[in-house]
């Protein structure tokens, strides 16, 4: 005789939808990463690379922090807004992205 246990499935029927939603949110929050603190020299290096990439019309690999995760964007810097501290990046499909310079954690020439 084999016992056929449904594992955690049997308990989800007892749980309220609000509890299931809270558990999913809790597990999603556990996967989030903290934004790294960059020192002044690293910030200057990132800003210099962005400016050089725009001046030389170079393709850059930008790694930025967004909502607890690190994301990568590959493209050319179209313009830099000094007032709002945002950069406009155009990727190879001509899609435009606006990034906060403060959220960029790494820049490489790609």
C-alpha positions as CSV (number, residue, x, y, z in Angstrom):
1,X,0.0,0.0,0.0
2,X,1.5,3.3,-1.1
3,X,0.6,6.6,0.6
4,X,0.0,9.3,-2.0
5,X,0.6,12.6,-0.3
6,X,0.0,15.8,-2.1
7,X,2.7,17.7,-0.1
8,X,2.0,21.4,0.3
9,X,-0.9,21.3,-2.2
10,X,-3.2,20.1,0.6
11,X,-2.5,23.1,2.7
12,X,-3.0,25.7,0.0
13,X,-6.8,25.0,0.0
14,X,-7.0,26.0,3.6
15,X,-5.0,29.3,3.1
16,X,-6.8,32.5,2.2
17,X,-5.8,34.2,-1.1
18,X,-4.4,37.1,0.9
19,X,-2.1,34.8,2.8
20,X,-0.9,33.2,-0.4
21,X,-0.2,36.7,-1.9
22,X,1.7,37.8,1.2
23,X,3.8,34.7,1.1
24,X,4.6,35.3,-2.6
25,X,5.6,38.9,-1.9
26,X,7.7,37.8,1.1
27,X,9.7,35.3,-1.1
28,X,10.1,37.9,-3.9
29,X,11.5,40.4,-1.3
30,X,14.0,37.8,-0.1
31,X,15.5,37.7,-3.6
32,X,16.1,41.5,-3.8
33,X,19.6,42.8,-3.6
34,X,20.7,46.0,-1.9
35,X,22.0,48.9,-4.1
36,X,25.8,49.1,-3.7
37,X,27.4,52.2,-2.3
38,X,29.9,53.6,-4.7
39,X,32.8,55.8,-3.6
40,X,33.5,59.2,-5.2
41,X,36.3,57.7,-7.4
42,X,34.0,55.0,-8.8
43,X,31.2,57.6,-9.5
44,X,33.7,59.8,-11.4
45,X,34.9,56.8,-13.4
46,X,31.3,55.9,-14.4
47,X,30.5,59.4,-15.4
48,X,33.7,59.7,-17.4
49,X,33.0,56.5,-19.3
50,X,29.4,57.6,-20.0
51,X,30.6,60.9,-21.3
52,X,33.4,59.3,-23.4
53,X,30.9,56.8,-24.8
54,X,28.6,59.6,-25.9
55,X,31.4,61.7,-27.4
56,X,32.9,58.8,-29.3
57,X,29.5,57.3,-30.3
58,X,30.6,54.0,-28.6
59,X,28.4,51.1,-27.6
60,X,28.4,50.7,-23.8
61,X,27.4,47.9,-21.5
62,X,25.6,49.6,-18.6
63,X,24.8,47.6,-15.5
64,X,22.2,49.4,-13.3
65,X,20.2,48.7,-10.2
66,X,16.4,48.7,-10.5
67,X,13.9,47.6,-7.9
68,X,16.2,45.3,-6.0
69,X,17.8,43.7,-9.0
70,X,20.7,44.3,-11.3
71,X,19.9,44.8,-15.0
72,X,22.1,45.1,-18.1
73,X,21.5,47.5,-21.0
74,X,23.7,47.6,-24.1
75,X,23.5,50.6,-26.3
76,X,24.8,54.1,-27.2
77,X,24.3,57.1,-25.0
78,X,22.3,59.7,-26.9
79,X,22.2,62.5,-24.4
80,X,22.9,63.4,-20.8
81,X,20.6,65.6,-18.8
82,X,22.7,67.3,-16.2
83,X,19.7,68.8,-14.3
84,X,17.7,65.6,-13.8
85,X,20.8,63.4,-13.8
86,X,19.4,61.0,-16.4
87,X,20.9,59.5,-19.5
88,X,19.1,58.5,-22.7
89,X,20.4,55.2,-24.1
90,X,19.4,53.9,-27.5
91,X,19.8,50.2,-28.0
92,X,20.4,48.3,-31.3
93,X,16.7,48.1,-31.9
94,X,16.4,51.9,-31.7
95,X,14.5,51.6,-28.4
96,X,15.1,54.5,-26.0
97,X,15.7,54.0,-22.3
98,X,16.1,56.7,-19.6
99,X,18.4,55.8,-16.7
100,X,19.2,57.6,-13.5
101,X,23.0,58.1,-13.4
102,X,22.8,57.3,-9.6
103,X,21.5,53.8,-10.4
104,X,24.3,52.9,-12.8
105,X,26.8,50.7,-11.0
106,X,29.1,49.7,-13.8
107,X,30.0,50.8,-17.4
108,X,32.1,49.0,-19.9
109,X,32.9,49.6,-23.6
110,X,31.1,46.9,-25.5
